[in-house]
Amino acid sequence: MNLPGRDRPNQGFPSRPPATPLHWIRPMTAYIVAQVTITDEVAFEDYRALAVPAVEKYDGTFLASSDNVVVLEGDPHAPRIVMVSFPSLARAREFYDSPEYQAAIAARQGAATMEILAVDGA
């Protein structure tokens, strides 16, 4: 059988670029996950008023913020989980280290305790 273009390599067929992992092309999305225990709801509002605009300024998107946490395995660590996505781990770090978020952290003192993690995603 004589197929068109078979006498010359890649003739008659679309060529494909070599496979390249996506994180080499663009930064991977990163996530901040916070376990939150609020001790003073009124004072926590001061933190929230500073934290939300800081998240938005550094291109963060809130994915979840809930007290409805179902533990599937292990011991629960906090009654509230907050998840925020950022375009990259570097951008998440910029947010956390920013003067805007550092001011929010200062406002949070005495209002809540948090464990905050940043992780690369997909």
N, CA, C and O atoms as a Tinker XYZ file with bonds, in Angstrom:
   488  protein
     1  N      0.846000   -1.170000    0.000000    73     2
     2  CA     0.000000    0.000000    0.000000    64     1     3
     3  C      0.889000    1.229000    0.000000    63     2     4     5
     4  O      1.852000    1.305000    0.763000    81     3
     5  N      0.573000    2.179000   -0.842000    73     3     6
     6  CA     1.365000    3.387000   -0.989000    64     5     7
     7  C      0.610000    4.553000   -0.360000    63     6     8     9
     8  O     -0.366000    5.040000   -0.931000    81     7
     9  N      1.058000    5.007000    0.821000    73     7    10
    10  CA     0.414000    6.120000    1.518000    64     9    11
    11  C      1.097000    7.426000    1.159000    63    10    12    13
    12  O      2.320000    7.463000    1.022000    81    11
    13  N      0.324000    8.507000    1.003000    73    11    14
    14  CA     0.923000    9.797000    0.665000    64    13    15
    15  C      1.912000   10.247000    1.738000    63    14    16    17
    16  O      1.638000   10.173000    2.936000    81    15
    17  N      3.057000   10.711000    1.277000    73    15    18
    18  CA     4.037000   11.264000    2.191000    64    17    19
    19  C      4.893000   10.252000    2.910000    63    18    20    21
    20  O      5.760000   10.653000    3.687000    81    19
    21  N      4.703000    8.956000    2.698000    73    19    22
    22  CA     5.471000    7.952000    3.433000    64    21    23
    23  C      6.896000    7.834000    2.910000    63    22    24    25
    24  O      7.753000    7.262000    3.583000    81    23
    25  N      7.161000    8.360000    1.734000    73    23    26
    26  CA     8.525000    8.299000    1.220000    64    25    27
    27  C      9.420000    9.348000    1.876000    63    26    28    29
    28  O     10.644000    9.247000    1.793000    81    27
    29  N      8.836000   10.344000    2.521000    73    27    30
    30  CA     9.597000   11.366000    3.222000    64    29    31
    31  C      9.088000   11.442000    4.664000    63    30    32    33
    32  O      7.876000   11.517000    4.866000    81    31
    33  N      9.959000   11.425000    5.668000    73    31    34
    34  CA     9.506000   11.490000    7.070000    64    33    35
    35  C      8.697000   12.750000    7.346000    63    34    36    37
    36  O      9.035000   13.839000    6.881000    81    35
    37  N      7.634000   12.582000    8.105000    73    35    38
    38  CA     6.764000   13.666000    8.554000    64    37    39
    39  C      6.065000   14.416000    7.427000    63    38    40    41
    40  O      5.524000   15.497000    7.662000    81    39
    41  N      6.060000   13.887000    6.239000    73    39    42
    42  CA     5.335000   14.524000    5.142000    64    41    43
    43  C      3.931000   13.954000    5.102000    63    42    44    45
    44  O      3.755000   12.737000    5.141000    81    43
    45  N      2.938000   14.808000    5.024000    73    43    46
    46  CA     1.563000   14.375000    4.956000    64    45    47
    47  C      0.927000   14.144000    6.325000    63    46    48    49
    48  O     -0.265000   13.851000    6.412000    81    47
    49  N      1.706000   14.273000    7.384000    73    47    50
    50  CA     1.194000   14.073000    8.732000    64    49    51
    51  C      1.605000   15.258000    9.589000    63    50    52    53
    52  O      2.719000   15.761000    9.445000    81    51
    53  N      0.734000   15.712000   10.473000    73    51    54
    54  CA     1.133000   16.841000   11.328000    64    53    55
    55  C      2.257000   16.422000   12.268000    63    54    56    57
    56  O      2.241000   15.326000   12.829000    81    55
    57  N      3.211000   17.293000   12.426000    73    55    58
    58  CA     4.301000   16.987000   13.358000    64    57    59
    59  C      3.890000   17.422000   14.760000    63    58    60    61
    60  O      3.121000   18.371000   14.921000    81    59
    61  N      4.388000   16.747000   15.744000    73    59    62
    62  CA     4.098000   17.078000   17.136000    64    61    63
    63  C      5.360000   17.590000   17.798000    63    62    64    65
    64  O      6.447000   17.061000   17.568000    81    63
    65  N      5.217000   18.627000   18.626000    73    63    66
    66  CA     6.404000   19.073000   19.377000    64    65    67
    67  C      6.748000   18.007000   20.421000    63    66    68    69
    68  O      5.891000   17.211000   20.805000    81    67
    69  N      7.988000   17.995000   20.871000    73    67    70
    70  CA     8.347000   17.027000   21.908000    64    69    71
    71  C      7.534000   17.286000   23.172000    63    70    72    73
    72  O      7.191000   18.428000   23.479000    81    71
    73  N      7.237000   16.239000   23.884000    73    71    74
    74  CA     6.459000   16.373000   25.124000    64    73    75
    75  C      7.266000   17.173000   26.138000    63    74    76    77
    76  O      8.431000   16.871000   26.397000    81    75
    77  N      6.645000   18.182000   26.699000    73    75    78
    78  CA     7.283000   19.025000   27.709000    64    77    79
    79  C      6.344000   19.118000   28.896000    63    78    80    81
    80  O      5.180000   19.482000   28.730000    81    79
    81  N      6.823000   18.795000   30.098000    73    79    82
    82  CA     5.942000   18.953000   31.267000    64    81    83
    83  C      5.416000   20.377000   31.350000    63    82    84    85
    84  O      6.156000   21.333000   31.121000    81    83
    85  N      4.128000   20.517000   31.680000    73    83    86
    86  CA     3.505000   21.836000   31.712000    64    85    87
    87  C      4.181000   22.796000   32.683000    63    86    88    89
    88  O      4.219000   24.000000   32.427000    81    87
    89  N      4.721000   22.282000   33.803000    73    87    90
    90  CA     5.317000   23.209000   34.766000    64    89    91
    91  C      6.625000   23.802000   34.247000    63    90    92    93
    92  O      7.150000   24.738000   34.850000    81    91
    93  N      7.172000   23.274000   33.126000    73    91    94
    94  CA     8.335000   23.894000   32.502000    64    93    95
    95  C      7.898000   25.075000   31.648000    63    94    96    97
    96  O      8.675000   26.003000   31.424000    81    95
    97  N      6.678000   25.043000   31.178000    73    95    98
    98  CA     6.159000   26.080000   30.308000    64    97    99
    99  C      5.616000   27.245000   31.127000    63    98   100   101
   100  O      5.894000   28.404000   30.821000    81    99
   101  N      4.850000   26.943000   32.157000    73    99   102
   102  CA     4.266000   27.974000   32.998000    64   101   103
   103  C      4.306000   27.500000   34.453000    63   102   104   105
   104  O      4.303000   26.298000   34.717000    81   103
   105  N      4.343000   28.432000   35.381000    73   103   106
   106  CA     4.360000   28.031000   36.794000    64   105   107
   107  C      3.102000   27.258000   37.148000    63   106   108   109
   108  O      2.033000   27.482000   36.580000    81   107
   109  N      3.250000   26.343000   38.099000    73   107   110
   110  CA     2.110000   25.568000   38.559000    64   109   111
   111  C      1.287000   26.395000   39.534000    63   110   112   113
   112  O      1.818000   27.216000   40.281000    81   111
   113  N     -0.012000   26.163000   39.513000    73   111   114
   114  CA    -0.889000   26.764000   40.510000    64   113   115
   115  C     -0.429000   26.287000   41.885000    63   114   116   117
   116  O      0.008000   25.148000   42.049000    81   115
   117  N     -0.534000   27.157000   42.846000    73   115   118
   118  CA    -0.179000   26.799000   44.223000    64   117   119
   119  C     -1.381000   27.082000   45.113000    63   118   120   121
   120  O     -2.262000   27.871000   44.771000    81   119
   121  N     -1.392000   26.428000   46.243000    73   119   122
   122  CA    -2.510000   26.559000   47.161000    64   121   123
   123  C     -2.003000   26.887000   48.550000    63   122   124   125
   124  O     -0.992000   26.347000   49.001000    81   123
   125  N     -2.714000   27.776000   49.223000    73   123   126
   126  CA    -2.499000   27.988000   50.646000    64   125   127
   127  C     -3.670000   27.338000   51.351000    63   126   128   129
   128  O     -4.830000   27.577000   51.013000    81   127
   129  N     -3.351000   26.512000   52.336000    73   127   130
   130  CA    -4.369000   25.832000   53.136000    64   129   131
   131  C     -4.147000   26.260000   54.576000    63   130   132   133
   132  O     -3.056000   26.098000   55.123000    81   131
   133  N     -5.185000   26.806000   55.182000    73   131   134
   134  CA    -5.087000   27.268000   56.564000    64   133   135
   135  C     -6.086000   26.518000   57.427000    63   134   136   137
   136  O     -7.256000   26.369000   57.073000    81   135
   137  N     -5.598000   26.053000   58.561000    73   135   138
   138  CA    -6.462000   25.484000   59.589000    64   137   139
   139  C     -6.653000   26.584000   60.626000    63   138   140   141
   140  O     -5.686000   27.080000   61.203000    81   139
   141  N     -7.895000   26.957000   60.856000    73   139   142
   142  CA    -8.192000   28.162000   61.625000    64   141   143
   143  C     -9.029000   27.835000   62.862000    63   142   144   145
   144  O    -10.039000   27.136000   62.784000    81   143
   145  N     -8.586000   28.356000   63.992000    73   143   146
   146  CA    -9.376000   28.301000   65.222000    64   145   147
   147  C     -9.615000   29.735000   65.664000    63   146   148   149
   148  O     -8.688000   30.423000   66.093000    81   147
   149  N    -10.854000   30.184000   65.558000    73   147   150
   150  CA   -11.203000   31.559000   65.921000    64   149   151
   151  C    -11.529000   31.604000   67.409000    63   150   152   153
   152  O    -12.348000   30.831000   67.905000    81   151
   153  N    -10.870000   32.524000   68.109000    73   151   154
   154  CA   -11.096000   32.670000   69.542000    64   153   155
   155  C    -11.886000   33.936000   69.882000    63   154   156   157
   156  O    -12.454000   34.043000   70.969000    81   155
   157  N    -11.919000   34.903000   68.944000    73   155   158
   158  CA   -12.665000   36.147000   69.142000    64   157   159
   159  C    -13.240000   36.556000   67.785000    63   158   160   161
   160  O    -12.543000   37.140000   66.956000    81   159
   161  N    -14.505000   36.244000   67.571000    73   159   162
   162  CA   -15.144000   36.468000   66.266000    64   161   163
   163  C    -15.151000   37.942000   65.873000    63   162   164   165
   164  O    -14.942000   38.272000   64.705000    81   163
   165  N    -15.390000   38.830000   66.835000    73   163   166
   166  CA   -15.440000   40.264000   66.537000    64   165   167
   167  C    -14.058000   40.759000   66.099000    63   166   168   169
   168  O    -13.946000   41.451000   65.087000    81   167
   169  N    -13.029000   40.419000   66.833000    73   167   170
   170  CA   -11.666000   40.840000   66.481000    64   169   171
   171  C    -11.208000   40.179000   65.183000    63   170   172   173
   172  O    -10.410000   40.756000   64.444000    81   171
   173  N    -11.702000   38.982000   64.901000    73   171   174
   174  CA   -11.316000   38.285000   63.670000    64   173   175
   175  C    -11.782000   39.050000   62.428000    63   174   176   177
   176  O    -11.169000   38.948000   61.366000    81   175
   177  N    -12.859000   39.808000   62.564000    73   175   178
   178  CA   -13.349000   40.604000   61.437000    64   177   179
   179  C    -12.321000   41.652000   61.002000    63   178   180   181
   180  O    -12.241000   41.985000   59.820000    81   179
   181  N    -11.536000   42.175000   61.949000    73   179   182
   182  CA   -10.467000   43.123000   61.596000    64   181   183
   183  C     -9.420000   42.438000   60.722000    63   182   184   185
   184  O     -8.946000   43.010000   59.741000    81   183
   185  N     -9.066000   41.211000   61.086000    73   183   186
   186  CA    -8.128000   40.419000   60.273000    64   185   187
   187  C     -8.706000   40.202000   58.875000    63   186   188   189
   188  O     -8.032000   40.444000   57.874000    81   187
   189  N     -9.950000   39.749000   58.815000    73   187   190
   190  CA   -10.579000   39.436000   57.530000    64   189   191
   191  C    -10.628000   40.677000   56.631000    63   190   192   193
   192  O    -10.409000   40.578000   55.424000    81   191
   193  N    -10.915000   41.836000   57.215000    73   191   194
   194  CA   -11.000000   43.070000   56.434000    64   193   195
   195  C     -9.669000   43.426000   55.775000    63   194   196   197
   196  O     -9.653000   44.076000   54.730000    81   195
   197  N     -8.561000   43.011000   56.369000    73   195   198
   198  CA    -7.237000   43.253000   55.781000    64   197   199
   199  C     -6.789000   42.094000   54.888000    63   198   200   201
   200  O     -6.142000   42.314000   53.864000    81   199
   201  N     -7.127000   40.870000   55.270000    73   199   202
   202  CA    -6.633000   39.691000   54.553000    64   201   203
   203  C     -7.268000   39.526000   53.175000    63   202   204   205
   204  O     -6.573000   39.204000   52.211000    81   203
   205  N     -8.562000   39.739000   53.072000    73   203   206
   206  CA    -9.254000   39.513000   51.793000    64   205   207
   207  C     -8.703000   40.408000   50.681000    63   206   208   209
   208  O     -8.401000   39.895000   49.603000    81   207
   209  N     -8.558000   41.722000   50.891000    73   207   210
   210  CA    -7.971000   42.551000   49.823000    64   209   211
   211  C     -6.523000   42.158000   49.500000    63   210   212   213
   212  O     -6.095000   42.271000   48.351000    81   211
   213  N     -5.770000   41.699000   50.504000    73   211   214
   214  CA    -4.390000   41.268000   50.252000    64   213   215
   215  C     -4.373000   40.030000   49.355000    63   214   216   217
   216  O     -3.568000   39.946000   48.427000    81   215
   217  N     -5.246000   39.084000   49.627000    73   215   218
   218  CA    -5.348000   37.889000   48.774000    64   217   219
   219  C     -5.631000   38.313000   47.335000    63   218   220   221
   220  O     -4.973000   37.849000   46.404000    81   219
   221  N     -6.602000   39.185000   47.162000    73   219   222
   222  CA    -6.988000   39.627000   45.824000    64   221   223
   223  C     -5.870000   40.393000   45.129000    63   222   224   225
   224  O     -5.665000   40.224000   43.927000    81   223
   225  N     -5.143000   41.231000   45.863000    73   223   226
   226  CA    -4.044000   42.010000   45.271000    64   225   227
   227  C     -2.959000   41.104000   44.714000    63   226   228   229
   228  O     -2.330000   41.439000   43.710000    81   227
   229  N     -2.730000   39.964000   45.348000    73   227   230
   230  CA    -1.670000   39.045000   44.921000    64   229   231
   231  C     -2.234000   37.884000   44.089000    63   230   232   233
   232  O     -1.662000   36.795000   44.051000    81   231
   233  N     -3.364000   38.139000   43.427000    73   231   234
   234  CA    -3.959000   37.217000   42.458000    64   233   235
   235  C     -4.469000   35.923000   43.072000    63   234   236   237
   236  O     -4.549000   34.898000   42.394000    81   235
   237  N     -4.812000   35.969000   44.346000    73   235   238
   238  CA    -5.365000   34.790000   44.992000    64   237   239
   239  C     -6.859000   34.669000   44.758000    63   238   240   241
   240  O     -7.559000   35.661000   44.551000    81   239
   241  N     -7.330000   33.434000   44.795000    73   239   242
   242  CA    -8.748000   33.133000   44.636000    64   241   243
   243  C     -9.176000   32.214000   45.773000    63   242   244   245
   244  O     -8.585000   31.154000   45.975000    81   243
   245  N    -10.196000   32.619000   46.509000    73   243   246
   246  CA   -10.699000   31.762000   47.582000    64   245   247
   247  C    -11.431000   30.574000   46.971000    63   246   248   249
   248  O    -12.328000   30.743000   46.146000    81   247
   249  N    -11.043000   29.382000   47.378000    73   247   250
   250  CA   -11.676000   28.162000   46.895000    64   249   251
   251  C    -12.639000   27.592000   47.932000    63   250   252   253
   252  O    -13.679000   27.033000   47.585000    81   251
   253  N    -12.287000   27.736000   49.196000    73   251   254
   254  CA   -13.134000   27.215000   50.274000    64   253   255
   255  C    -12.827000   27.969000   51.552000    63   254   256   257
   256  O    -11.688000   28.359000   51.812000    81   255
   257  N    -13.862000   28.163000   52.335000    73   255   258
   258  CA   -13.725000   28.721000   53.676000    64   257   259
   259  C    -14.944000   28.219000   54.435000    63   258   260   261
   260  O    -16.052000   28.728000   54.259000    81   259
   261  N    -14.730000   27.215000   55.280000    73   259   262
   262  CA   -15.883000   26.558000   55.860000    64   261   263
   263  C    -15.607000   25.995000   57.248000    63   262   264   265
   264  O    -14.506000   25.543000   57.561000    81   263
   265  N    -16.646000   26.043000   58.059000    73   263   266
   266  CA   -16.631000   25.366000   59.350000    64   265   267
   267  C    -17.195000   23.952000   59.221000    63   266   268   269
   268  O    -17.166000   23.181000   60.180000    81   267
   269  N    -17.699000   23.618000   58.060000    73   267   270
   270  CA   -18.264000   22.291000   57.817000    64   269   271
   271  C    -17.150000   21.361000   57.330000    63   270   272   273
   272  O    -17.063000   21.038000   56.145000    81   271
   273  N    -16.311000   20.944000   58.262000    73   271   274
   274  CA   -15.151000   20.103000   57.949000    64   273   275
   275  C    -15.461000   18.673000   58.374000    63   274   276   277
   276  O    -15.810000   18.421000   59.527000    81   275
   277  N    -15.333000   17.751000   57.445000    73   275   278
   278  CA   -15.565000   16.335000   57.730000    64   277   279
   279  C    -14.211000   15.642000   57.753000    63   278   280   281
   280  O    -13.513000   15.603000   56.740000    81   279
   281  N    -13.843000   15.101000   58.890000    73   279   282
   282  CA   -12.568000   14.397000   59.008000    64   281   283
   283  C    -12.770000   12.977000   58.501000    63   282   284   285
   284  O    -13.568000   12.215000   59.048000    81   283
   285  N    -12.037000   12.635000   57.451000    73   283   286
   286  CA   -12.136000   11.295000   56.890000    64   285   287
   287  C    -11.117000   10.344000   57.498000    63   286   288   289
   288  O    -11.307000    9.128000   57.513000    81   287
   289  N    -10.035000   10.924000   57.997000    73   287   290
   290  CA    -9.000000   10.097000   58.618000    64   289   291
   291  C     -8.151000   10.984000   59.518000    63   290   292   293
   292  O     -7.888000   12.137000   59.176000    81   291
   293  N     -7.724000   10.467000   60.652000    73   291   294
   294  CA    -6.883000   11.221000   61.574000    64   293   295
   295  C     -7.694000   12.080000   62.524000    63   294   296   297
   296  O     -8.920000   11.989000   62.587000    81   295
   297  N     -6.977000   12.919000   63.263000    73   295   298
   298  CA    -7.603000   13.793000   64.254000    64   297   299
   299  C     -7.814000   15.177000   63.657000    63   298   300   301
   300  O     -6.945000   15.681000   62.946000    81   299
   301  N     -8.956000   15.796000   63.935000    73   299   302
   302  CA    -9.167000   17.160000   63.447000    64   301   303
   303  C     -8.219000   18.126000   64.153000    63   302   304   305
   304  O     -7.951000   17.984000   65.346000    81   303
   305  N     -7.717000   19.109000   63.409000    73   303   306
   306  CA    -6.778000   20.075000   63.989000    64   305   307
   307  C     -7.425000   21.428000   64.247000    63   306   308   309
   308  O     -7.015000   22.158000   65.149000    81   307
   309  N     -8.435000   21.760000   63.454000    73   307   310
   310  CA    -9.084000   23.059000   63.613000    64   309   311
   311  C    -10.500000   22.962000   63.065000    63   310   312   313
   312  O    -10.779000   22.156000   62.177000    81   311
   313  N    -11.384000   23.786000   63.598000    73   311   314
   314  CA   -12.777000   23.710000   63.143000    64   313   315
   315  C    -13.038000   24.368000   61.783000    63   314   316   317
   316  O    -14.086000   24.124000   61.185000    81   315
   317  N    -12.113000   25.194000   61.281000    73   315   318
   318  CA   -12.328000   25.869000   59.992000    64   317   319
   319  C    -11.128000   25.637000   59.076000    63   318   320   321
   320  O     -9.975000   25.669000   59.509000    81   319
   321  N    -11.431000   25.405000   57.803000    73   319   322
   322  CA   -10.395000   25.267000   56.775000    64   321   323
   323  C    -10.619000   26.360000   55.740000    63   322   324   325
   324  O    -11.748000   26.609000   55.319000    81   323
   325  N     -9.536000   27.004000   55.337000    73   323   326
   326  CA    -9.573000   28.000000   54.271000    64   325   327
   327  C     -8.567000   27.563000   53.207000    63   326   328   329
   328  O     -7.422000   27.235000   53.519000    81   327
   329  N     -9.010000   27.563000   51.946000    73   327   330
   330  CA    -8.132000   27.214000   50.830000    64   329   331
   331  C     -8.146000   28.355000   49.817000    63   330   332   333
   332  O     -9.206000   28.849000   49.433000    81   331
   333  N     -6.942000   28.767000   49.388000    73   331   334
   334  CA    -6.790000   29.860000   48.435000    64   333   335
   335  C     -5.817000   29.403000   47.358000    63   334   336   337
   336  O     -4.780000   28.818000   47.670000    81   335
   337  N     -6.138000   29.663000   46.095000    73   335   338
   338  CA    -5.212000   29.334000   45.013000    64   337   339
   339  C     -4.479000   30.596000   44.566000    63   338   340   341
   340  O     -5.017000   31.702000   44.625000    81   339
   341  N     -3.242000   30.403000   44.118000    73   339   342
   342  CA    -2.405000   31.472000   43.566000    64   341   343
   343  C     -1.797000   30.960000   42.263000    63   342   344   345
   344  O     -1.689000   29.749000   42.071000    81   343
   345  N     -1.402000   31.857000   41.370000    73   343   346
   346  CA    -0.849000   31.416000   40.086000    64   345   347
   347  C      0.444000   30.601000   40.222000    63   346   348   349
   348  O      0.771000   29.807000   39.340000    81   347
   349  N      1.168000   30.793000   41.311000    73   347   350
   350  CA     2.421000   30.057000   41.511000    64   349   351
   351  C      2.768000   30.063000   42.994000    63   350   352   353
   352  O      2.212000   30.836000   43.773000    81   351
   353  N      3.689000   29.192000   43.367000    73   351   354
   354  CA     4.154000   29.155000   44.751000    64   353   355
   355  C      4.877000   30.457000   45.094000    63   354   356   357
   356  O      4.782000   30.946000   46.219000    81   355
   357  N      5.588000   31.006000   44.134000    73   355   358
   358  CA     6.277000   32.284000   44.361000    64   357   359
   359  C      5.269000   33.397000   44.653000    63   358   360   361
   360  O      5.499000   34.234000   45.527000    81   359
   361  N      4.161000   33.404000   43.926000    73   359   362
   362  CA     3.142000   34.439000   44.147000    64   361   363
   363  C      2.466000   34.249000   45.508000    63   362   364   365
   364  O      2.144000   35.228000   46.181000    81   363
   365  N      2.252000   33.010000   45.910000    73   363   366
   366  CA     1.680000   32.732000   47.239000    64   365   367
   367  C      2.618000   33.243000   48.321000    63   366   368   369
   368  O      2.179000   33.809000   49.322000    81   367
   369  N      3.907000   33.040000   48.114000    73   367   370
   370  CA     4.899000   33.517000   49.091000    64   369   371
   371  C      4.936000   35.043000   49.133000    63   370   372   373
   372  O      5.048000   35.639000   50.204000    81   371
   373  N      4.840000   35.676000   47.950000    73   371   374
   374  CA     4.787000   37.141000   47.895000    64   373   375
   375  C      3.598000   37.655000   48.702000    63   374   376   377
   376  O      3.716000   38.622000   49.454000    81   375
   377  N      2.459000   37.001000   48.538000    73   375   378
   378  CA     1.278000   37.377000   49.309000    64   377   379
   379  C      1.571000   37.267000   50.802000    63   378   380   381
   380  O      1.358000   38.222000   51.548000    81   379
   381  N      2.055000   36.116000   51.239000    73   379   382
   382  CA     2.262000   35.892000   52.670000    64   381   383
   383  C      3.259000   36.893000   53.258000    63   382   384   385
   384  O      3.065000   37.380000   54.371000    81   383
   385  N      4.310000   37.196000   52.525000    73   383   386
   386  CA     5.357000   38.108000   53.003000    64   385   387
   387  C      5.020000   39.584000   52.794000    63   386   388   389
   388  O      5.765000   40.454000   53.245000    81   387
   389  N      3.913000   39.875000   52.120000    73   387   390
   390  CA     3.577000   41.263000   51.773000    64   389   391
   391  C      3.274000   42.102000   53.016000    63   390   392   393
   392  O      2.831000   41.575000   54.037000    81   391
   393  N      3.516000   43.401000   52.922000    73   391   394
   394  CA     3.162000   44.286000   54.035000    64   393   395
   395  C      1.662000   44.240000   54.346000    63   394   396   397
   396  O      1.254000   44.360000   55.501000    81   395
   397  N      0.854000   44.065000   53.305000    73   395   398
   398  CA    -0.600000   44.020000   53.504000    64   397   399
   399  C     -0.997000   42.818000   54.358000    63   398   400   401
   400  O     -1.796000   42.946000   55.286000    81   399
   401  N     -0.435000   41.646000   54.041000    73   399   402
   402  CA    -0.822000   40.466000   54.813000    64   401   403
   403  C     -0.146000   40.461000   56.183000    63   402   404   405
   404  O     -0.723000   39.959000   57.148000    81   403
   405  N      1.040000   40.999000   56.283000    73   403   406
   406  CA     1.689000   41.079000   57.587000    64   405   407
   407  C      0.873000   41.965000   58.536000    63   406   408   409
   408  O      0.814000   41.703000   59.737000    81   407
   409  N      0.246000   43.013000   57.993000    73   407   410
   410  CA    -0.646000   43.847000   58.809000    64   409   411
   411  C     -1.873000   43.037000   59.258000    63   410   412   413
   412  O     -2.354000   43.194000   60.380000    81   411
   413  N     -2.365000   42.176000   58.371000    73   411   414
   414  CA    -3.498000   41.321000   58.735000    64   413   415
   415  C     -3.108000   40.354000   59.846000    63   414   416   417
   416  O     -3.886000   40.118000   60.769000    81   415
   417  N     -1.903000   39.796000   59.758000    73   415   418
   418  CA    -1.413000   38.877000   60.798000    64   417   419
   419  C     -1.372000   39.596000   62.147000    63   418   420   421
   420  O     -1.783000   39.045000   63.168000    81   419
   421  N     -0.872000   40.827000   62.138000    73   419   422
   422  CA    -0.806000   41.601000   63.386000    64   421   423
   423  C     -2.213000   41.834000   63.945000    63   422   424   425
   424  O     -2.416000   41.778000   65.158000    81   423
   425  N     -3.181000   42.094000   63.065000    73   423   426
   426  CA    -4.563000   42.325000   63.509000    64   425   427
   427  C     -5.204000   41.043000   64.041000    63   426   428   429
   428  O     -6.150000   41.097000   64.827000    81   427
   429  N     -4.690000   39.900000   63.613000    73   427   430
   430  CA    -5.264000   38.613000   64.012000    64   429   431
   431  C     -4.840000   38.178000   65.416000    63   430   432   433
   432  O     -5.476000   37.304000   66.004000    81   431
   433  N     -3.789000   38.767000   65.953000    73   431   434
   434  CA    -3.274000   38.358000   67.261000    64   433   435
   435  C     -4.376000   38.424000   68.314000    63   434   436   437
   436  O     -5.026000   39.456000   68.482000    81   435
   437  N     -4.578000   37.319000   69.018000    73   435   438
   438  CA    -5.599000   37.240000   70.043000    64   437   439
   439  C     -6.986000   36.904000   69.514000    63   438   440   441
   440  O     -7.902000   36.640000   70.293000    81   439
   441  N     -7.145000   36.912000   68.185000    73   439   442
   442  CA    -8.458000   36.639000   67.595000    64   441   443
   443  C     -8.558000   35.219000   67.040000    63   442   444   445
   444  O     -9.650000   34.659000   66.941000    81   443
   445  N     -7.394000   34.635000   66.673000    73   443   446
   446  CA    -7.412000   33.289000   66.075000    64   445   447
   447  C     -5.999000   32.712000   66.069000    63   446   448   449
   448  O     -5.007000   33.439000   66.119000    81   447
   449  N     -5.944000   31.401000   66.006000    73   447   450
   450  CA    -4.685000   30.720000   65.757000    64   449   451
   451  C     -4.812000   30.007000   64.426000    63   450   452   453
   452  O     -5.894000   29.554000   64.052000    81   451
   453  N     -3.697000   29.910000   63.711000    73   451   454
   454  CA    -3.714000   29.299000   62.372000    64   453   455
   455  C     -2.469000   28.454000   62.167000    63   454   456   457
   456  O     -1.390000   28.755000   62.677000    81   455
   457  N     -2.653000   27.403000   61.415000    73   455   458
   458  CA    -1.560000   26.668000   60.817000    64   457   459
   459  C     -1.731000   26.902000   59.309000    63   458   460   461
   460  O     -2.788000   26.606000   58.752000    81   459
   461  N     -0.708000   27.426000   58.661000    73   459   462
   462  CA    -0.825000   27.793000   57.246000    64   461   463
   463  C      0.241000   27.048000   56.456000    63   462   464   465
   464  O      1.423000   27.067000   56.799000    81   463
   465  N     -0.205000   26.394000   55.393000    73   463   466
   466  CA     0.696000   25.640000   54.515000    64   465   467
   467  C      0.556000   26.174000   53.102000    63   466   468   469
   468  O     -0.528000   26.596000   52.701000    81   467
   469  N      1.649000   26.160000   52.342000    73   467   470
   470  CA     1.604000   26.470000   50.917000    64   469   471
   471  C      2.128000   25.239000   50.180000    63   470   472   473
   472  O      3.113000   24.627000   50.593000    81   471
   473  N      1.460000   24.889000   49.091000    73   471   474
   474  CA     1.824000   23.677000   48.358000    64   473   475
   475  C      1.656000   23.892000   46.859000    63   474   476   477
   476  O      0.711000   24.546000   46.416000    81   475
   477  N      2.586000   23.333000   46.080000    73   475   478
   478  CA     2.444000   23.340000   44.630000    64   477   479
   479  C      1.266000   22.468000   44.235000    63   478   480   481
   480  O      1.013000   21.438000   44.860000    81   479
   481  N      0.565000   22.866000   43.227000    73   479   482
   482  CA    -0.559000   22.096000   42.740000    64   481   483
   483  C     -0.408000   21.769000   41.283000    63   482   484   485
   484  O      0.706000   21.676000   40.768000    81   483
   485  N     -1.530000   21.593000   40.612000    73   483   486
   486  CA    -1.499000   21.274000   39.182000    64   485   487
   487  C     -2.291000   22.278000   38.424000    63   486   488
   488  O     -2.391000   22.189000   37.200000    81   487
